[in-house]
Amino acid sequence: MRILIIEDSNVLARVLQFMLKKQHDCIIDIAPDLATAKTLFEINDYFVAITDLRLPDAENGESVELVLGNGIPCIVLTGSLDHKQRQRLLQMGIVDYVYKENKFSYEYVVKLVSTLQRNIDTKVLVVDDSIVSRKILKNLLKQQLFDVVDVDSGEKALTLLQDLSGIRLLITDYNMPGMDGFELILRVREKFSREELAIIGLSNEGNESLTARFIKNGANDFLQKPVVHEEFLCRVNNTLDSLDMIKKLWELANLDYLTGIFNRRYFLSKLKELWGTESYQGVIISVAMLDIDFFKRVNDTHGHDIGDIVLKEFAHRLSNKFKQDCIVARLGGEEFVVAMPGVECDTATSLMEEFRESLLTLPFIIDDMQLDISSSIGLAVTEVGKSASMIEDLLKSADLALYRAKSEGRNKVCVAS
């Protein structure tokens, strides 16, 4: 990522440069005037430009025109701004303007850059029967680099949500023919939780109860139309920030900190969930416990940094092998587990043998060093039932089979009797 700072104050430019580099892996160019900025634009492509509104050779905002003219998102720095200037900048399509007041202003600039990076990969669905409203909202969102799709009815929105994966934010009008905004939200919340999909409601009606009704029906936020530029974008970004925070908390609770695959807590909770699902009652489930052979020797010989790389690579290979409908987790240390619902014993044994043999044929290459890694595997099979104690029995059986595989010389698959 490359960023251009157009600022005649060397001190301010260097402060911004330092703060941005501390937060982002990026290349930063500094232009003290408009002429230098023009030259830099001729030889470089930029993700975003941060420009002072007034420069020694461009006192009337020509730098903003230069940035936008090159198709680059523009963040404006200014010491003062009257209403007319604000309106002009917003109409030009800047990302945002920031007053040069204190360090918190510059922290806000750094946060804006992070927000733009996130927005590139964020899909937003706009639902409104008004062509004009949809166009206004789309333009505002695209200025923030969102990936925007729009439809003119609730029915089309439900279809799109089913067919197009990855939508993180739904913005819907209230008063639409056919399915209104309230009904749309209720239908959406039947399939998508607040943690998966954020919803913002809109309406041009002045009914004070609309806000409460939208929130109670499952929306994350509500805004009156016509939307105020800054308020709309702040609400959108704050809503997505909350969604990101929820996601991070979920990851901290459910993912292994080192390998990125599921942890013991998540694995056990998914088994309990599966056990409590009526459609899984009586379904065969195979569970394999895997241990990296002589892992302590790797740590003792090559150090814990190399050991960590081995763990991550092992987890990567395991999760790539067992994808669809399988639950792959790290139980702790060098021990991993795979649950395979609907997979019979013979098939599960063959799959585990394939994985074990693949480790032998494809050594781990780390810093030009070849490590031969093998794995001992214990497999247990049962039918999903209603008694939660069956989960504990299943895991104990897999663990005993793993112990047998290790005691019989390692690098083999043993099935619980």
C-alpha positions in Angstrom: 0.0 0.0 0.0 1.3 3.4 -1.0 0.1 6.7 0.6 0.7 10.3 -0.4 0.7 13.1 2.1 0.4 16.6 0.6 1.4 19.0 3.4 3.6 22.0 3.5 4.3 21.7 7.2 7.2 19.3 7.5 6.6 18.6 11.1 3.0 17.6 10.6 3.8 15.5 7.5 6.5 13.6 9.5 4.1 13.1 12.4 1.5 11.6 10.1 4.1 9.5 8.4 5.3 8.1 11.7 1.7 7.3 12.9 0.7 5.7 9.6 3.8 3.5 9.4 3.3 2.4 13.0 -0.2 1.2 12.1 0.2 0.0 8.5 2.7 -1.8 6.3 2.9 1.0 3.7 5.1 3.2 1.6 4.6 6.9 2.3 5.5 9.8 0.0 5.4 13.4 1.1 4.8 16.4 -1.2 5.2 19.8 0.3 3.4 21.5 -2.6 1.1 21.0 -5.5 3.9 20.8 -8.1 5.6 18.0 -6.3 2.3 16.1 -5.9 1.7 16.3 -9.6 5.1 14.8 -10.3 4.5 12.0 -7.8 1.2 11.1 -9.3 2.9 10.7 -12.7 5.2 8.0 -11.4 3.2 6.2 -8.6 -0.1 4.7 -7.9 -1.6 5.5 -4.5 -4.2 3.8 -2.3 -5.2 7.1 -0.6 -3.9 10.7 -0.5 -4.1 13.0 2.6 -3.9 16.6 1.6 -3.9 20.0 3.2 -6.7 22.1 1.8 -4.4 25.2 1.4 -0.9 25.0 0.0 1.6 27.8 -0.8 1.0 27.2 -4.6 -2.6 26.0 -4.2 -4.7 28.1 -1.8 -8.1 27.3 -3.1 -8.2 23.5 -2.8 -6.5 22.6 -6.1 -4.8 19.7 -4.3 -8.2 18.1 -3.7 -9.1 18.5 -7.3 -5.7 16.9 -8.3 -6.2 13.9 -6.0 -9.8 13.2 -7.1 -8.9 13.8 -10.7 -6.4 11.0 -10.5 -9.2 8.7 -9.1 -7.6 8.5 -5.6 -9.6 8.6 -2.4 -9.0 11.9 -0.7 -8.8 12.8 3.0 -8.6 16.6 3.5 -6.7 18.3 6.3 -7.7 21.8 7.2 -7.3 24.4 9.9 -10.8 25.9 9.3 -13.8 25.3 7.1 -16.9 27.3 6.5 -20.3 25.9 5.5 -19.9 26.6 1.8 -16.4 25.0 1.7 -17.7 22.0 3.5 -20.6 21.6 1.1 -18.2 21.9 -1.9 -15.8 19.3 -0.5 -18.6 16.8 0.2 -20.1 17.3 -3.3 -16.6 16.7 -4.8 -16.6 13.2 -3.2 -13.9 13.3 -0.6 -13.6 10.5 1.9 -13.7 12.9 4.9 -12.3 16.2 6.2 -10.3 16.5 9.4 -9.5 19.6 11.4 -5.8 20.1 12.3 -6.4 20.5 16.0 -4.5 17.9 18.1 -3.0 14.4 18.1 -6.5 12.8 18.2 -7.2 14.4 14.8 -4.3 12.6 13.3 -5.2 9.4 15.0 -8.6 9.8 13.3 -6.8 10.1 9.9 -4.9 6.8 10.6 -8.2 5.2 11.6 -9.7 6.4 8.3 -7.0 4.7 6.3 -7.7 1.4 8.2 -11.4 1.8 7.5 -10.8 2.2 3.8 -8.7 -0.9 3.8 -11.5 -2.9 5.4 -14.2 -1.4 3.2 -12.6 -2.7 0.0 -13.6 -6.2 1.1 -16.9 -5.3 2.6 -20.1 -5.9 0.6 -23.1 -3.7 1.3 -26.7 -4.3 0.1 -28.9 -1.2 -0.3 -32.6 -1.8 -0.5 -34.9 1.1 -1.6 -37.7 1.4 -4.2 -36.5 5.0 -5.0 -33.9 5.1 -7.8 -32.7 8.5 -6.5 -32.2 7.3 -2.9 -30.4 4.3 -4.1 -28.0 6.4 -6.2 -27.3 8.8 -3.4 -26.5 6.0 -0.9 -24.4 4.1 -3.5 -22.3 7.1 -4.3 -21.7 7.8 -0.6 -20.7 4.2 0.1 -18.5 4.0 -3.0 -16.6 7.1 -1.9 -15.7 5.0 1.1 -14.6 2.1 -1.2 -17.4 -0.3 -0.2 -18.4 -3.0 -2.6 -22.1 -2.0 -3.1 -25.0 -3.9 -4.6 -28.6 -2.5 -4.7 -32.1 -3.8 -5.3 -35.5 -2.1 -5.3 -37.6 -4.5 -3.1 -37.4 -6.6 -0.1 -38.2 -9.8 -2.1 -35.2 -9.2 -4.3 -33.0 -8.5 -1.2 -33.9 -11.9 0.3 -33.0 -13.6 -3.0 -29.7 -11.8 -3.2 -28.8 -12.6 0.4 -29.4 -16.2 -0.4 -27.4 -16.2 -3.7 -24.6 -13.8 -2.9 -22.3 -14.7 0.1 -20.3 -12.2 2.1 -22.7 -9.3 2.5 -21.9 -7.7 5.9 -24.3 -4.7 5.9 -27.9 -4.3 4.8 -29.3 -0.8 4.5 -33.0 -0.8 4.0 -35.8 1.8 3.5 -38.9 1.3 5.6 -41.7 2.3 3.3 -41.6 0.1 0.2 -44.4 -1.6 -1.8 -45.0 -5.3 -1.1 -42.5 -6.2 1.7 -41.7 -3.1 3.9 -38.5 -2.7 5.8 -39.8 -4.1 9.1 -40.9 -7.4 7.4 -37.6 -7.6 5.5 -35.6 -7.3 8.7 -37.7 -10.0 10.5 -37.2 -12.3 7.5 -33.4 -11.6 7.4 -33.0 -12.2 11.1 -34.5 -15.7 10.7 -31.2 -16.6 8.9 -28.6 -14.1 9.8 -27.7 -13.1 13.4 -26.4 -9.6 14.5 -22.9 -11.1 14.6 -23.1 -12.2 10.9 -25.0 -9.3 9.3 -25.5 -5.7 10.4 -28.7 -3.8 9.4 -29.4 -0.1 9.3 -33.0 1.1 8.7 -33.9 4.3 6.9 -37.1 6.3 6.6 -38.3 9.7 5.6 -41.3 9.6 7.9 -41.1 11.6 11.1 -42.7 9.0 13.3 -40.7 8.9 16.6 -41.5 5.2 17.2 -39.8 4.1 14.0 -36.3 4.1 15.6 -37.4 1.8 18.4 -39.4 -0.5 16.1 -36.5 -0.9 13.7 -34.1 -1.7 16.6 -36.6 -4.1 18.3 -37.2 -5.9 15.0 -33.4 -6.6 14.7 -31.8 -3.6 13.1 -28.5 -2.3 14.5 -29.2 1.3 13.8 -31.7 3.7 12.3 -31.4 7.0 10.3 -33.8 9.6 9.0 -33.9 10.4 5.3 -32.5 12.5 3.7 -29.3 11.3 5.3 -26.7 13.8 6.5 -23.4 12.9 4.7 -21.1 12.8 7.8 -23.7 11.2 10.1 -24.5 8.5 7.6 -20.9 7.5 7.0 -20.1 7.7 10.7 -23.0 5.4 11.6 -22.2 3.0 8.8 -18.5 2.7 9.9 -19.3 2.6 13.6 -21.8 -0.3 12.9 -19.2 -2.2 11.0 -16.6 -1.4 13.7 -18.9 -3.1 16.2 -19.3 -6.1 13.9 -15.5 -6.3 13.6 -15.2 -6.2 17.4 -17.7 -9.0 17.8 -15.9 -11.0 15.2 -12.5 -10.5 17.0 -14.1 -11.5 20.3 -15.5 -14.6 18.7 -12.2 -15.5 17.2 -10.4 -15.0 20.5 -12.9 -17.3 22.2 -13.0 -20.0 19.5 -9.8 -20.0 17.4 -6.4 -21.3 18.4 -4.1 -18.3 18.9 -1.2 -19.9 17.0 -2.6 -22.0 14.2 -5.8 -20.1 13.4 -7.9 -23.3 13.4 -10.6 -24.0 16.0 -9.7 -24.6 19.6 -10.8 -27.2 22.1 -13.6 -25.0 23.4 -15.2 -24.6 20.0 -14.7 -28.3 19.1 -16.5 -29.5 22.2 -19.3 -26.9 21.8 -19.9 -28.0 18.2 -20.1 -31.7 19.2 -22.6 -30.8 21.9 -24.6 -28.8 19.3 -24.5 -31.7 16.9 -25.6 -34.0 19.6 -28.6 -31.8 20.3 -29.7 -31.6 16.7 -32.6 -33.9 15.8 -31.5 -34.5 12.2 -28.2 -35.9 13.4 -29.7 -38.5 15.8 -28.4 -42.0 14.8 -25.9 -40.6 12.3 -22.4 -42.2 12.3 -19.6 -39.9 13.4 -15.9 -40.6 13.3 -13.4 -38.7 15.5 -9.7 -38.9 15.1 -7.0 -37.6 17.5 -3.6 -36.8 16.0 -0.3 -36.3 17.7 2.9 -35.0 16.0 5.5 -37.6 16.6 8.6 -36.6 18.6 7.5 -33.0 18.6 9.5 -32.2 21.8 12.6 -33.3 19.8 11.8 -30.6 17.2 11.6 -27.9 19.9 14.7 -29.1 21.7 16.8 -29.4 18.5 15.6 -26.4 16.5 13.9 -24.1 19.0 10.4 -23.1 19.8 10.1 -20.7 16.8 10.6 -23.7 14.4 8.3 -25.7 16.5 5.6 -23.1 16.1 6.0 -23.1 12.3 5.7 -26.9 12.3 2.4 -26.7 14.3 1.0 -24.1 11.9 2.0 -26.0 8.8 0.5 -29.3 10.3 -2.7 -27.4 11.1 -2.8 -26.0 7.6 -2.4 -29.4 5.9 -4.9 -31.0 8.2 -7.6 -28.3 7.6 -7.0 -28.5 3.9 -7.4 -32.3 3.9 -10.6 -32.3 6.0 -12.8 -29.4 4.8 -16.5 -30.0 4.0 -18.6 -30.8 7.1 -15.6 -31.7 9.2 -14.5 -30.0 12.4 -10.7 -29.6 12.7 -9.3 -28.3 16.0 -6.1 -28.1 18.0 -6.7 -29.5 21.5 -3.4 -28.2 22.8 0.3 -28.7 22.4 1.0 -31.0 19.4 -2.4 -32.7 19.7 -5.1 -32.2 17.1 -8.6 -33.6 16.5 -10.9 -34.1 13.5 -14.7 -34.9 13.8 -16.2 -36.3 10.6 -20.1 -36.5 10.8 -21.6 -39.0 8.4 -18.2 -40.7 7.7 -18.1 -44.5 8.3 -15.2 -46.2 10.0 -13.6 -47.6 6.9 -13.7 -44.3 5.0 -12.4 -42.4 8.0 -9.5 -44.9 8.4 -8.6 -44.5 4.7 -8.7 -40.7 5.0 -6.4 -40.7 8.0 -4.0 -43.1 6.3 -3.9 -40.8 3.3 -3.1 -37.9 5.5 -0.5 -39.8 7.5 1.3 -40.9 4.3 1.1 -37.4 2.8 3.2 -36.1 5.7 5.9 -38.7 4.8 5.9 -37.9 1.1 6.0 -34.1 1.6 8.5 -33.0 4.2 8.3 -29.7 6.0 10.7 -27.1 4.4 11.6 -24.3 6.9 14.4 -21.9 6.1 16.0 -24.3 3.6 15.9 -27.0 6.3 14.0 -30.2 5.7 12.1 -31.7 8.6 10.5 -35.2 8.3 7.3 -35.1 10.3 5.0 -38.0 11.0 1.8 -38.4 13.0 0.2 -41.0 15.2 -3.6 -41.2 14.9 -6.3 -42.7 17.1 -9.8 -43.2 15.6 -13.1 -43.8 17.3 -16.6 -44.2 15.7 -20.1 -44.1 17.2 -23.6 -43.0 16.4 -24.8 -39.6 17.5 -27.3 -40.0 20.4 -29.1 -37.9 22.9 -26.8 -38.6 25.9 -24.1 -36.0 26.2 -22.0 -38.6 28.1 -21.5 -40.3 24.7 -19.2 -37.4 23.6 -16.9 -38.0 26.5 -16.8 -41.7 25.8 -16.1 -41.1 22.2 -13.2 -38.8 22.9 -11.8 -41.2 25.5 -11.9 -44.0 23.0 -10.1 -41.9 20.4 -7.5 -41.0 23.0 -6.9 -44.6 24.0 -6.5 -45.5 20.3 -4.0 -42.7 19.9 -2.1 -44.0 23.0 -2.0 -47.4 21.4 -0.7 -46.0 18.1 2.2 -44.3 19.9 3.0 -47.3 22.1 3.2 -49.5 19.0 5.9 -47.4 17.4 4.2 -44.3 16.2 3.4 -43.2 12.7 0.3 -45.3 12.3 -3.5 -45.2 12.6 -5.2 -47.3 15.3 -9.0 -47.7 15.5 -10.7 -48.1 18.9 -12.1 -51.5 19.5 
